[in-house]
């Protein structure tokens, strides 16, 4: 999970601008959450490893309890993954279109998003209306017929499917927010299946850890019983030796006094 989180963070870090928490500056994205969960699981795994290595029933039982808590948590996550709706995901996605003309980094990432997902703007290309573009921006003009009147909207070139000179003849009609939500919903079932597989592995881990704790407790009980029997035999042997010494002793009577 640490490697997966780092890979996702490295490849999709630029898309963190489109996550709602980025607005408040927290940047607590799912990839960072995946890394933190992986580190926590590594610490939890130490309980099972050292518990089996040192034959500690307490550590192995603690490992089973923590795995049970993680199993319940993942069950909730899997249920949410299978019941995820577009409206719920829409609240967590933010496309900073208003910062397109002022922030070059956001401009580059929005262009990349619009090209990769074949979308334009947050909701539509109308989000770019009345924006003040400069010569550094690659733009095209889109004409829109509203009630018989033609309106011209300047949009980034990444919003256009086909253009002629500086006019866009075919603009992308899907908003990037809707495209991202569709992508997440399509992959939610895959995430749910993966979650069920991981839950099955966790369940096996709980069963095996409980059985291991039982075996360790049984071995310790047998060792204690053997040790007790050995001590009992040593005590009995010592008592027999002492009683035998008492039986082998010779009694010498006092000599009778003689009368001269």
C-alpha positions in Angstrom: 0.0 0.0 0.0 3.0 2.3 0.6 4.4 1.6 -2.9 0.9 2.0 -4.4 0.3 5.3 -2.6 3.7 6.7 -3.6 3.2 5.6 -7.2 -0.3 7.2 -7.4 1.0 10.4 -5.6 3.9 10.6 -8.0 1.8 10.1 -11.1 -1.4 11.9 -10.1 0.0 14.5 -7.7 -0.9 17.2 -10.2 -4.6 16.2 -10.0 -4.5 17.1 -6.3 -5.6 20.6 -7.4 -9.0 19.1 -8.3 -9.5 17.6 -4.9 -11.8 19.6 -2.6 -9.3 19.5 0.4 -6.8 21.4 -1.8 -9.0 24.5 -1.4 -8.2 24.7 2.3 -4.5 23.8 1.8 -4.6 20.4 3.6 -3.8 18.3 0.5 -5.0 15.2 2.4 -5.5 13.2 -0.8 -6.4 9.5 -1.1 -2.8 8.7 -2.2 -1.4 10.2 1.1 -4.1 8.3 3.0 -3.0 5.1 1.3 0.6 5.7 2.4 -0.4 6.4 6.0 -2.6 3.2 6.1 0.3 1.2 4.7 2.6 2.5 7.4 0.0 1.8 10.1 -0.4 -1.8 8.8 3.4 -2.3 8.9 3.4 -1.4 12.6 0.4 -3.7 13.2 2.2 -6.5 11.4 5.1 -6.2 13.9 2.7 -7.4 16.6 2.1 -10.7 14.7 5.8 -11.1 13.7 7.4 -10.5 17.1 4.5 -12.3 18.8 5.2 -15.5 16.8 9.0 -15.0 17.1 8.9 -14.6 20.9 5.9 -16.9 21.4 3.9 -14.1 23.1 0.3 -14.9 23.4 -0.5 -11.3 24.3 1.1 -9.8 21.2 -0.6 -12.4 18.8 -4.0 -11.8 20.4 -3.4 -8.0 20.1 -2.6 -8.6 16.4 -5.8 -10.5 15.9 -7.9 -7.7 17.6 -6.3 -5.0 15.5 -6.9 -7.0 12.3 -10.5 -7.4 13.3 -10.9 -3.6 13.7 -9.2 -3.1 10.3 -11.5 -5.7 8.8 -14.6 -3.9 10.0 -13.2 -0.6 8.7 -12.5 -2.1 5.3 -16.0 -3.6 5.3 -17.4 0.0 5.6 -15.1 1.2 2.8 -16.2 -1.6 0.5 -19.9 -0.9 1.2 -19.3 2.8 0.5 -17.4 1.8 -2.8 -20.4 -0.3 -4.0 -23.0 2.3 -3.0 -21.1 5.4 -4.2 -23.2 7.8 -6.2 -22.2 10.6 -8.5 -23.8 13.3 -6.4 -21.7 12.3 -3.3 -18.4 12.2 -5.2 -19.2 15.6 -6.9 -18.9 17.3 -3.5 -15.2 16.2 -3.2 -14.1 17.4 -6.6 -13.0 21.0 -7.3 -11.8 22.3 -10.6 -10.1 25.7 -10.1 -11.0 27.2 -13.4 -11.1 30.7 -12.0 -7.3 30.4 -11.4 -6.5 29.3 -14.9 -5.3 32.7 -16.2 -3.4 33.6 -13.0 -1.6 30.4 -12.0 0.6 28.8 -14.7 0.8 25.5 -12.8 -3.0 25.1 -12.5 -3.2 26.1 -16.2 -0.9 23.3 -17.2 -2.8 20.7 -15.1 -6.2 21.8 -16.3 -5.0 21.6 -19.9 -3.7 18.1 -19.2 -7.0 17.1 -17.5 -9.0 18.5 -20.4 -6.9 16.6 -23.0 -6.8 13.3 -21.1 -10.5 13.2 -20.1 -11.8 14.9 -23.2 -13.6 17.6 -21.2 -13.8 21.4 -20.9 -14.1 23.6 -17.9 -15.6 22.6 -14.6 -19.2 22.2 -15.8 -18.9 23.4 -19.4 -16.9 25.7 -21.7 -19.1 28.6 -20.4 -16.9 28.6 -17.3 -14.3 30.5 -19.3 -16.7 33.3 -20.2 -15.5 36.8 -19.4 -12.0 35.6 -18.5 -9.1 37.9 -19.4 -6.6 35.8 -21.4 -3.3 37.2 -22.5 -0.8 36.4 -25.3 0.8 33.6 -23.2 -2.4 31.5 -23.4 -3.2 29.3 -26.3 -6.9 30.1 -26.9 -9.6 29.7 -29.6 -13.0 31.4 -30.0 -16.3 29.5 -29.7 -19.5 30.9 -31.1 -22.8 30.1 -29.4 -26.3 30.8 -30.7 -28.6 31.9 -27.9 -32.1 33.0 -28.9 -30.9 33.9 -32.4 -27.9 35.9 -31.2 -24.3 34.8 -31.6 -22.1 35.0 -28.6 -18.3 34.6 -28.8 -16.5 32.8 -25.9 -12.8 32.5 -25.7 -11.7 29.1 -24.3 -8.3 27.3 -24.0 -7.3 25.4 -27.1 -7.4 22.2 -25.1 -11.2 22.5 -25.0 -11.4 22.2 -28.8 -11.8 19.0 -30.7 -11.3 20.6 -34.1 -10.5 24.2 -35.0 -10.1 26.4 -38.0 -7.6 29.2 -37.6 -8.6 30.9 -34.3 -12.2 29.5 -34.3 -13.2 26.3 -32.7 -15.6 24.3 -34.9 -16.2 21.5 -32.4 -15.9 22.1 -28.7 -15.9 19.5 -25.9 -19.3 19.5 -24.3 -18.6 17.5 -21.1 -17.4 19.3 -18.0 -14.3 17.9 -16.3 -16.1 17.6 -13.0 -18.6 15.2 -14.6 -15.8 13.3 -16.4 -13.9 12.8 -13.2 -17.0 11.6 -11.4 -17.8 9.1 -14.2 -14.2 7.8 -14.0 -14.4 7.3 -10.2 -17.8 5.6 -10.4 -16.6 3.2 -13.2 -13.6 2.2 -11.0 -15.7 1.9 -7.8 -16.7 -1.6 -8.6 -13.1 -2.6 -9.2 -12.1 -1.1 -5.9 -14.9 -2.9 -4.2 -13.8 -6.3 -5.5 -10.2 -5.6 -4.5 -11.4 -4.6 -1.0 -13.3 -7.9 -0.7 -10.2 -9.8 -1.7 -8.1 -7.9 1.0 -10.9 -8.6 3.5 -10.6 -12.3 2.8 -6.9 -12.2 3.4 -7.4 -10.3 6.6 -10.0 -12.8 7.8 -7.4 -15.6 7.2 -4.9 -13.6 9.2 -7.3 -13.3 12.1 -8.1 -17.1 12.0 -4.4 -18.1 11.8 -3.4 -15.6 14.5 -6.0 -17.0 16.9 -4.9 -20.6 16.2 -1.3 -19.6 16.7 -2.1 -18.0 20.0 -3.9 -21.2 21.0 -0.9 -23.3 20.0 1.5 -21.0 21.9 -0.7 -21.2 25.0 -0.9 -25.0 24.7 2.9 -25.4 24.3 3.5 -23.1 27.3 1.0 -25.1 29.4 2.7 -28.4 28.4 6.1 -26.9 29.3 4.9 -25.7 32.6 3.4 -29.1 33.3 6.6 -30.9 32.4 8.6 -28.5 34.6 6.2 -29.0 37.5 6.5 -32.8 37.1 10.3 -32.6 37.0 10.4 -30.5 40.2 7.9 -32.9 41.8 10.1 -35.8 41.0 13.2 -34.0 42.3 11.4 -33.3 45.6 10.2 -36.9 45.9 13.7 -38.2 45.1 15.2 -35.9 47.8 12.7 -37.0 50.3 13.4 -40.7 49.5 17.1 -40.1 50.0 16.6 -38.5 53.3 14.3 -41.2 54.5 16.8 -43.9 53.4 19.6 -42.2 55.3 17.5 -42.3 58.4 16.7 -46.0 58.0 20.4 -47.0 57.5 21.7 -45.3 60.7 23.0 -47.6 63.5 21.8 -47.1 67.1 24.7 -47.6 69.7 23.5 -48.0 73.3 25.2 -46.4 76.2 27.4 -48.8 78.1 26.2 -49.9 81.5 28.1 -48.6 84.5 30.2 -51.3 86.3 30.7 -51.6 90.0 34.3 -52.1 90.9 
